[in-house]
Amino acid sequence: MVGIVVDQLSTEHIEQLQNLFGQKGFRTFMGKGVYLRDVDYGTRRLDANSGAAALLTGSTPSTTGVPSAMVYDETLSTMRPPLATPAPSGALSNDSFTPEQLRLTTIADEFAIANDGKAVIYSVAADPQQAVILAGHAADGAVWLNNTSGHWATSSYYGKLPQAVGSTNSRSSMAHRIDTIDWRPLPAVAAAHPGENFRYRFARNDRDVYRKVALTPAANSAVTDVAVSLISQLPTTPGSTGMVNIGYTLAPYRYGEGKLEAETDDAYLRLDAQLGRILDAVDRYCGAGNAVIWLSGTGYSQSAAIEDKKYRLPGGEFSPKRAMSLLNAYLVARHGNGEYVAAIRDGNVYLNTRSIEARNLDSSAIAEECREFLARMAGVDKTYTRRQILAPGDEETRALNRAYDPKTGADVIITLMPGWTVVRDDSQSAGSHQRQLRDLPLASPAFIMAPGLAPRTISTPVDAREIAPAISGILRIRPPNGADRRPSF
């Protein structure tokens, strides 16, 4: 079995570009698989990690333990990845990343259980949390790109790096090639976007170089290199089983210039070639007809385009740093000196509950004061307290509830007006201040190919929670333990 998760994959982009794709890639999935054109996650505020966790568990971000790529750690008074346990100093290392906080079983876990622990299971992705989610708890290995060294890494939870990956680190890891990477548009992209002939080079003396390259087709190609080597290591004796789960990205290249339309199209065409390489590897090492292969997006899309001011469109920039300063000053004026607000990140407001309780103040009342104050700020559309989200009364709060983890969730959530973007001006987002990202509505696709499964296209929306049970049914294994939907399609 091969599972492929592509961050921010869009049905619209696939169908617009299909005439430029090769014969073995997206066209194979569209022509030979069950093609779900609109997989609905039914929630707001998804990202690469929360979307992948929801997909692999058949549940919602509120229950997986991965509600977002970063959560607030009250003990450390900082944001941290939910699947990483920092050192006492707050530092993160490869060994910090484990699936111990992933609260539900995944497709990979149930595959391992069904095969009495004898199945060989690996995952690979540039992002460590995505690799861990794709591997689950019971895998033989999870491999990701270390964004400091440029080498492939894993944690002691999974043991040593697979031998083939260790060889890649010795000969041809990203660290060996970083100065030679030169991203320019393919001829078909250059022809479709005259005047947008971008060019990006990556120098190892840039401290953020591996974070930048992780958002490019070069990273997807490197992921494929490792995935093919892992597929080649799967057992092929009669009755043996194996799984490789792969994470790719089509996230907007926020370090670029202009509208980034050419960069996005180029990333799709280059990913198409990588999918062809995966399908070739499956045929070569497993044999045609001996594999279940599925591919899915993550249910959301972002835009990093900067609209030209000549159009005089309504909108603006919302600064969490400024909002936090004003909000804390407001609370000081009402309740006396103190640090009432611990952090504001990605529309989430975290209160300093220890400081509030030390003053014998009610945290819920302070949260309501924050909600009312923030609602009056420029660019803010709606504000919700924790209490409102946990007891949803309309579709908006129900969508937020499905993404809200009561154990790590914010005290107040802010949504912005259309046209407004968040300026990431805090220390937690080095480099990302260069672009403001805003969420876009989209149809997110999924594909399933399996022996005996008739190709067809399904255009009606499908609940994302049905994907894991559907794949489990094809494999004749139990669905993940948090899955609560039967596949309707």
C-alpha positions as CSV (number, residue, x, y, z in Angstrom):
1,M,0.0,0.0,0.0
2,V,1.2,3.5,-0.8
3,G,-0.6,6.6,0.7
4,I,0.2,10.1,-0.6
5,V,-0.9,13.3,1.1
6,V,-0.3,16.6,-0.8
7,D,-0.6,19.7,1.3
8,Q,-3.0,22.3,-0.4
9,L,-3.8,20.1,-3.4
10,S,-6.6,21.7,-5.4
11,T,-9.2,20.1,-7.7
12,E,-9.4,23.3,-9.8
13,H,-5.7,23.4,-10.4
14,I,-5.5,19.7,-11.4
15,E,-8.3,20.1,-13.9
16,Q,-7.0,23.3,-15.3
17,L,-3.5,21.9,-15.9
18,Q,-4.4,18.3,-16.9
19,N,-3.5,18.9,-20.6
20,L,0.0,19.7,-19.5
21,F,0.5,16.6,-17.3
22,G,2.4,13.6,-18.4
23,Q,0.8,10.2,-19.0
24,K,1.8,8.7,-15.7
25,G,0.9,10.9,-12.8
26,F,-2.3,12.8,-12.1
27,R,-3.8,11.4,-15.3
28,T,-3.3,7.9,-14.1
29,F,-5.1,8.7,-10.8
30,M,-7.9,10.5,-12.7
31,G,-8.4,7.8,-15.3
32,K,-7.8,4.6,-13.3
33,G,-9.0,5.4,-9.8
34,V,-12.0,6.5,-7.9
35,Y,-11.7,10.3,-8.2
36,L,-13.4,12.3,-5.4
37,R,-13.5,15.9,-6.6
38,D,-14.7,17.5,-3.4
39,V,-13.6,16.1,-0.1
40,D,-15.1,18.3,2.7
41,Y,-13.3,18.5,6.0
42,G,-16.2,20.4,7.5
43,T,-14.0,22.6,9.6
44,R,-12.2,25.9,9.6
45,R,-8.5,26.8,10.3
46,L,-6.9,23.6,8.8
47,D,-3.2,23.4,8.1
48,A,-0.9,20.7,6.7
49,N,-0.6,18.8,9.9
50,S,-4.2,19.0,11.2
51,G,-5.5,18.1,7.8
52,A,-3.2,15.1,7.5
53,A,-4.1,13.9,11.0
54,A,-7.8,14.2,10.3
55,L,-7.4,12.2,7.1
56,L,-5.3,9.4,8.5
57,T,-7.5,8.9,11.6
58,G,-10.9,9.5,10.1
59,S,-11.7,12.0,12.8
60,T,-11.7,15.8,13.3
61,P,-8.8,18.0,14.5
62,S,-10.6,18.5,17.8
63,T,-9.9,14.9,18.8
64,T,-6.7,13.8,17.0
65,G,-4.3,15.7,19.3
66,V,-3.1,17.7,16.2
67,P,-5.5,20.7,16.0
68,S,-2.9,22.8,14.3
69,A,0.8,22.8,13.4
70,M,1.6,24.8,16.6
71,V,-0.1,24.9,20.0
72,Y,0.5,27.0,23.0
73,D,2.5,25.4,25.8
74,E,1.5,27.1,29.0
75,T,4.3,25.6,31.0
76,L,7.0,27.0,28.6
77,S,5.0,30.1,27.7
78,T,5.6,29.6,24.0
79,M,4.2,28.0,20.9
80,R,5.4,24.5,20.1
81,P,4.6,21.7,17.6
82,P,1.9,19.4,19.2
83,L,3.9,16.2,18.3
84,A,7.2,17.5,19.8
85,T,8.3,17.4,23.4
86,P,10.8,20.2,23.9
87,A,13.8,19.9,26.1
88,P,13.5,21.8,29.5
89,S,15.2,24.7,27.8
90,G,12.5,24.7,25.1
91,A,14.8,23.6,22.4
92,L,13.6,21.1,19.7
93,S,15.7,18.3,18.2
94,N,15.0,15.4,15.9
95,D,14.4,13.3,18.9
96,S,11.6,15.6,20.1
97,F,9.2,14.3,17.4
98,T,7.1,11.3,18.3
99,P,3.5,10.1,17.8
100,E,2.9,9.9,21.5
101,Q,0.5,12.9,21.5
102,L,-1.4,11.6,18.4
103,R,-4.4,10.3,20.4
104,L,-6.0,8.0,17.8
105,T,-4.9,5.1,15.7
106,T,-4.2,5.7,12.0
107,I,-4.6,3.7,8.8
108,A,-0.9,2.6,9.3
109,D,-1.5,1.5,12.9
110,E,-4.5,-0.6,11.9
111,F,-2.6,-2.1,9.0
112,A,0.2,-3.1,11.4
113,I,-2.3,-4.7,13.9
114,A,-4.2,-6.6,11.1
115,N,-0.9,-8.1,9.9
116,D,0.2,-9.1,13.4
117,G,3.0,-6.6,13.4
118,K,4.7,-8.3,10.4
119,A,3.9,-5.6,7.9
120,V,6.8,-3.2,7.0
121,I,5.7,0.4,7.3
122,Y,7.6,3.6,6.5
123,S,6.8,7.2,5.9
124,V,8.7,10.2,4.5
125,A,7.9,13.9,4.3
126,A,9.9,17.1,4.5
127,D,8.0,18.2,7.6
128,P,8.7,16.1,10.8
129,Q,5.1,16.2,12.1
130,Q,3.7,15.2,8.8
131,A,6.1,12.3,8.6
132,V,5.1,11.2,12.1
133,I,1.3,11.4,11.3
134,L,1.8,9.4,8.2
135,A,3.8,6.7,10.1
136,G,1.5,6.5,13.1
137,H,2.5,4.7,16.3
138,A,3.5,1.3,15.0
139,A,5.6,2.0,11.9
140,D,9.1,0.8,11.4
141,G,10.3,4.2,10.5
142,A,9.4,7.9,9.8
143,V,11.8,10.1,7.9
144,W,11.9,13.9,7.5
145,L,14.2,16.7,6.4
146,N,16.1,18.3,9.3
147,N,15.7,22.1,8.6
148,T,19.0,22.9,10.2
149,S,21.4,20.3,8.7
150,G,19.6,19.4,5.4
151,H,20.0,15.7,6.1
152,W,17.2,13.1,6.5
153,A,16.4,12.5,10.1
154,T,14.3,10.4,12.4
155,S,13.8,10.1,16.2
156,S,14.8,7.3,18.6
157,Y,11.1,6.4,18.9
158,Y,11.4,4.8,15.4
159,G,14.9,3.6,15.9
160,K,17.7,4.0,13.3
161,L,17.3,5.5,9.9
162,P,16.5,2.8,7.2
163,Q,19.8,1.8,5.6
164,A,18.8,3.2,2.2
165,V,18.1,6.6,3.7
166,G,21.4,6.6,5.6
167,S,23.2,6.0,2.3
168,T,21.3,9.0,0.8
169,N,22.6,11.1,3.6
170,S,26.1,10.1,2.8
171,R,25.9,10.7,-0.9
172,S,23.1,13.0,-2.0
173,S,21.1,14.6,0.8
174,M,19.8,18.2,0.4
175,A,22.8,19.4,2.3
176,H,25.1,18.1,-0.5
177,R,23.0,19.8,-3.2
178,I,21.7,23.0,-1.7
179,D,24.0,25.4,-3.5
180,T,23.2,23.8,-6.9
181,I,19.4,24.1,-6.6
182,D,18.1,26.5,-9.2
183,W,14.3,26.8,-9.5
184,R,13.2,28.2,-12.8
185,P,9.9,27.6,-14.6
186,L,9.4,24.7,-17.0
187,P,9.0,25.8,-20.7
188,A,5.2,25.1,-20.6
189,V,4.9,27.3,-17.5
190,A,7.1,30.1,-19.0
191,A,4.9,30.1,-22.1
192,A,1.7,30.3,-20.1
193,H,3.0,33.1,-17.9
194,P,4.9,35.5,-20.1
195,G,6.9,38.0,-18.1
196,E,6.9,35.9,-14.9
197,N,10.1,34.0,-15.5
198,F,11.0,33.6,-11.8
199,R,14.4,32.3,-10.6
200,Y,15.3,31.2,-7.1
201,R,18.7,30.0,-5.8
202,F,19.5,28.7,-2.4
203,A,22.7,29.4,-0.5
204,R,23.8,27.3,2.5
205,N,24.9,30.5,4.3
206,D,21.2,31.5,4.6
207,R,20.1,30.3,8.1
208,D,16.6,29.7,6.8
209,V,17.7,28.0,3.5
210,Y,16.2,24.5,4.3
211,R,12.9,26.0,5.5
212,K,12.7,27.8,2.2
213,V,13.7,24.9,0.0
214,A,11.1,22.7,1.8
215,L,8.4,24.7,0.0
216,T,9.8,24.1,-3.4
217,P,9.6,21.2,-6.0
218,A,13.2,20.4,-5.1
219,A,12.0,19.1,-1.7
220,N,9.2,17.1,-3.3
221,S,11.8,15.5,-5.6
222,A,14.0,14.7,-2.7
223,V,11.0,13.1,-0.9
224,T,10.4,11.0,-4.0
225,D,14.0,9.8,-3.9
226,V,13.6,8.5,-0.4
227,A,10.1,7.1,-1.0
228,V,11.4,5.1,-4.0
229,S,14.2,3.7,-2.0
230,L,11.8,2.7,0.8
231,I,9.3,1.1,-1.7
232,S,12.3,-0.9,-3.1
233,Q,12.9,-2.3,0.4
234,L,9.3,-3.6,1.0
235,P,9.1,-7.4,1.2
236,T,7.9,-9.1,-2.0
237,T,7.6,-12.7,-0.9
238,P,4.1,-14.2,-1.3
239,G,1.7,-13.1,1.5
240,S,4.0,-10.3,2.7
241,T,2.7,-6.8,3.2
242,G,4.2,-3.3,3.3
243,M,3.2,0.3,3.4
244,V,4.9,3.5,2.4
245,N,3.1,6.8,3.1
246,I,4.5,10.0,1.5
247,G,4.0,13.7,2.2
248,Y,4.3,16.4,-0.5
249,T,3.6,20.1,-0.5
250,L,2.0,22.6,-2.9
251,A,2.0,25.4,-0.3
252,P,2.5,28.9,-1.8
253,Y,6.2,29.9,-2.0
254,R,5.8,32.8,0.5
255,Y,9.5,33.8,0.0
256,G,8.8,34.7,-3.7
257,E,7.8,37.8,-5.6
258,G,4.7,38.8,-7.5
259,K,1.4,36.8,-7.6
260,L,3.2,33.4,-7.5
261,E,0.8,32.0,-10.1
262,A,3.7,30.7,-12.3
263,E,5.4,29.2,-9.2
264,T,2.2,27.3,-8.3
265,D,1.7,26.0,-11.8
266,D,5.3,24.9,-12.0
267,A,5.0,23.1,-8.7
268,Y,2.0,21.2,-9.9
269,L,3.7,20.1,-13.1
270,R,6.8,19.0,-11.3
271,L,4.8,17.1,-8.7
272,D,3.0,15.3,-11.6
273,A,6.4,13.9,-12.6
274,Q,7.1,12.8,-9.0
275,L,3.8,10.9,-8.9
276,G,4.8,9.2,-12.1
277,R,8.1,8.1,-10.4
278,I,6.1,6.7,-7.5
279,L,3.8,4.7,-9.8
280,D,6.7,3.4,-11.8
281,A,8.4,2.3,-8.5
282,V,5.3,0.5,-7.3
283,D,5.0,-1.4,-10.7
284,R,8.7,-2.2,-10.7
285,Y,9.1,-3.5,-7.1
286,C,5.6,-4.7,-6.2
287,G,4.1,-5.6,-9.5
288,A,1.2,-4.0,-11.3
289,G,-2.1,-5.0,-9.6
290,N,-0.5,-5.8,-6.2
291,A,-1.0,-2.4,-4.6
292,V,-3.6,-0.1,-3.1
293,I,-2.6,3.5,-3.8
294,W,-4.4,6.5,-2.5
295,L,-3.7,10.3,-2.8
296,S,-5.4,13.2,-1.1
297,G,-5.2,16.9,-0.4
298,T,-5.4,18.4,3.0
299,G,-8.7,20.3,2.7
300,Y,-7.6,23.9,2.5
301,S,-5.6,26.3,0.4
302,Q,-3.8,29.6,1.1
303,S,-2.9,32.5,-1.1
304,A,0.4,34.5,-0.7
305,A,-0.5,36.9,-3.5
306,I,-0.2,40.6,-2.8
307,E,-3.0,42.6,-4.5
308,D,-1.9,45.7,-6.4
309,K,-2.9,48.8,-4.5
310,K,-4.0,50.5,-7.7
311,Y,-7.3,48.4,-7.5
312,R,-8.1,50.1,-4.1
313,L,-9.6,46.9,-2.8
314,P,-10.9,46.9,0.8
315,G,-8.6,45.2,3.3
316,G,-5.5,45.6,5.4
317,E,-3.1,44.0,7.7
318,F,-3.8,42.7,11.2
319,S,-0.8,42.7,13.6
320,P,-1.0,40.2,16.4
321,K,1.8,42.0,18.2
322,R,0.0,45.3,18.2
323,A,-3.3,43.6,19.1
324,M,-1.7,42.0,22.1
325,S,-0.1,45.2,23.3
326,L,-3.4,47.1,23.1
327,L,-5.4,44.3,24.6
328,N,-3.1,44.0,27.6
329,A,-3.1,47.7,28.1
330,Y,-6.9,47.7,28.1
331,L,-7.0,44.9,30.8
332,V,-4.4,46.7,32.9
333,A,-6.6,49.8,32.9
334,R,-9.5,47.7,34.1
335,H,-7.8,45.3,36.6
336,G,-4.4,46.8,37.5
337,N,-0.9,46.0,36.5
338,G,-0.2,42.5,35.2
339,E,0.4,40.3,32.1
340,Y,-3.0,39.2,31.2
341,V,-2.4,38.0,27.6
342,A,0.2,35.3,27.0
343,A,0.2,35.2,23.2
344,I,-1.8,35.9,20.1
345,R,-0.9,33.6,17.2
346,D,-2.9,32.8,14.0
347,G,-6.1,34.3,15.4
348,N,-5.8,32.5,18.7
349,V,-5.7,34.5,21.9
350,Y,-4.1,32.7,24.9
351,L,-4.6,34.2,28.3
352,N,-2.1,34.1,31.2
353,T,-4.4,32.1,33.4
354,R,-1.9,31.8,36.3
355,S,-1.6,35.6,36.5
356,I,-5.4,36.0,36.2
357,E,-6.1,33.5,38.9
358,A,-3.5,35.0,41.2
359,R,-5.5,38.2,41.2
360,N,-8.7,36.2,42.0
361,L,-10.2,37.1,38.7
362,D,-12.5,34.9,36.6
363,S,-10.8,33.7,33.4
364,S,-14.1,33.3,31.6
365,A,-15.1,36.9,32.4
366,I,-11.6,38.1,31.2
367,A,-12.0,36.1,28.0
368,E,-15.4,37.8,27.4
369,E,-13.8,41.3,27.9
370,C,-11.1,40.3,25.4
371,R,-13.7,39.2,22.9
372,E,-15.6,42.4,23.2
373,F,-12.4,44.6,22.9
374,L,-11.0,42.7,19.9
375,A,-14.3,42.8,18.1
376,R,-13.9,46.5,17.8
377,M,-10.5,46.4,16.2
378,A,-10.0,47.2,12.5
379,G,-10.1,44.1,10.3
380,V,-11.8,41.8,12.9
381,D,-14.9,40.1,11.6
382,K,-16.0,37.9,14.5
383,T,-14.6,36.9,17.9
384,Y,-15.5,33.8,19.9
385,T,-14.7,32.7,23.4
386,R,-13.8,29.1,24.4
387,R,-17.2,28.8,26.0
388,Q,-19.0,29.7,22.8
389,I,-17.0,27.2,20.7
390,L,-17.5,24.3,23.2
391,A,-21.2,24.9,23.0
392,P,-21.8,25.8,19.3
393,G,-25.0,27.4,18.4
394,D,-24.7,27.9,14.6
395,E,-22.8,26.4,11.7
396,E,-19.9,28.8,12.1
397,T,-19.2,27.8,15.7
398,R,-19.8,24.1,14.8
399,A,-17.1,24.4,12.1
400,L,-14.8,26.0,14.7
401,N,-15.7,23.3,17.3
402,R,-14.6,20.5,15.0
403,A,-11.1,22.2,14.8
404,Y,-10.9,23.1,18.5
405,D,-9.0,20.9,21.0
406,P,-10.2,21.7,24.5
407,K,-6.9,20.6,26.0
408,T,-4.8,23.1,24.0
409,G,-7.3,25.5,22.5
410,A,-7.2,29.3,22.8
411,D,-9.3,31.3,25.2
412,V,-10.6,33.6,22.4
413,I,-10.6,33.0,18.6
414,I,-10.5,35.9,16.0
415,T,-11.7,35.7,12.4
416,L,-10.8,38.5,10.1
417,M,-12.8,40.4,7.4
418,P,-12.3,39.3,3.8
419,G,-9.3,41.0,2.3
420,W,-7.5,41.3,5.6
421,T,-4.3,39.3,6.3
422,V,-2.3,38.4,9.4
423,V,1.1,39.9,9.6
424,R,3.3,37.3,11.2
425,D,5.5,39.7,13.2
426,D,6.4,37.5,16.1
427,S,9.6,35.5,16.8
428,Q,7.9,32.2,16.2
429,S,7.6,32.8,12.4
430,A,11.1,33.6,11.3
431,G,11.1,34.7,7.6
432,S,7.4,34.3,7.1
433,H,6.7,38.0,7.6
434,Q,7.7,38.4,3.9
435,R,4.3,37.1,2.9
436,Q,0.9,37.4,4.4
437,L,-1.2,34.2,3.9
438,R,-5.0,34.1,3.7
439,D,-7.2,31.0,3.4
440,L,-9.2,30.4,0.3
441,P,-12.2,28.2,-0.3
442,L,-11.5,25.2,-2.5
443,A,-12.5,21.8,-3.6
444,S,-9.9,19.3,-2.2
445,P,-9.6,16.0,-4.1
446,A,-8.8,12.4,-3.2
447,F,-8.1,9.4,-5.4
448,I,-8.1,5.7,-4.6
449,M,-6.8,3.0,-6.9
450,A,-7.0,-0.7,-6.0
451,P,-7.3,-4.1,-7.7
452,G,-10.9,-4.6,-8.8
453,L,-12.0,-1.1,-8.0
454,A,-13.8,0.4,-11.0
455,P,-12.7,3.9,-12.1
456,R,-15.3,6.6,-11.6
457,T,-15.6,10.3,-10.8
458,I,-17.7,11.5,-7.9
459,S,-18.5,15.2,-7.9
460,T,-20.8,15.4,-4.9
461,P,-19.1,16.4,-1.7
462,V,-17.7,13.5,0.4
463,D,-17.0,13.9,4.1
464,A,-13.2,13.6,4.8
465,R,-13.9,11.3,7.7
466,E,-15.1,8.7,5.2
467,I,-11.7,8.3,3.5
468,A,-9.9,6.3,6.2
469,P,-12.8,3.8,6.6
470,A,-13.0,3.4,2.8
471,I,-9.3,2.6,2.5
472,S,-9.6,0.3,5.6
473,G,-12.5,-1.5,3.9
474,I,-10.5,-2.1,0.7
475,L,-7.7,-3.5,2.8
476,R,-10.1,-5.6,4.9
477,I,-8.8,-4.1,8.2
478,R,-10.5,-2.2,11.0
479,P,-10.9,1.5,10.5
480,P,-9.0,3.8,12.9
481,N,-10.5,3.8,16.4
482,G,-11.6,7.4,16.2
483,A,-13.4,7.1,12.8
484,D,-17.1,7.6,13.1
485,R,-18.3,7.6,9.5
486,R,-19.0,4.8,7.1
487,P,-18.0,5.4,3.4
488,S,-21.1,6.6,1.5
489,F,-19.3,6.5,-1.9
